Amino acid sequence: MSIPQSGSLFAQIETTHLVAGVDEAGRGPLAGPVTVAAVILDPMRPIAGLNDSKKLSEAKREALYPQIVEHALAWHIEFVEADEIDRLNILQATLAGMRRAVLALRPAALLARIDGNKIPTGMPCAAEALVGGDAIEPAIMAASILAKVARDRHMRELHARWPHYGFDRHMGYPTPAHLAALTEHGPCPQHRRSFAPVRNCLHD
């Protein structure tokens, strides 16, 4: 089942509410995309239980995902694939994904609050970086949940195509089982060849 990439709720919106939270999932894995989400929450439709996705169980994240999609004023999920990561490097690819995610929001954000300490260039609105923002800003919490759930679902789809790597278990992270599969089979098209463990397993 494909994952919707964006959505919006058009209503009477006060412009002071058009603040987007932006976060990513998947910077550390050896395979699959880095996934970025941007979310503008609706202050009139609060969502209980938001938190940093890393502090929530899988079941809780899955339960919150449809609530965020339904209740947010706008949201967008952006996948930055392995080839772009290899071309730009993981930091620049992540920042490019953040910029594209915010650009895709309808209604457009007037301010983007980004988890971390860097702001992408070329942002379409004012932006501020918040270190640890996924623990203090609800819109960033919501973005972290969308990014994590969407990426995990995508990695399970990739597992169906390349089952011998175990993407459904480790989601592309460099676990011992994943590294062993890389050594045995070499990388698949979803592996990030600029990452040393993958590069070291390339077969001539």
Secondary structure, 3 states (H helix, E strand, C coil): CCCCCEEECCCCCCHHHCEEEEEEECCCCCECCEEEEEEECCCCCCCCCCCCHHHCCHHHHHHHHHHHHHHCCEEEEEEECHHHHHHHCHHHHHHHHHHHHHHCCCCCCCEEEEECCCCCCCCCCEEEEECCHHHCCHHHHHHHHHHHHHHHHHHHHHHHHCHHHCHHHHCCCCCHHHHHHHHHHCCCCCECCCCHHHHCCCCC
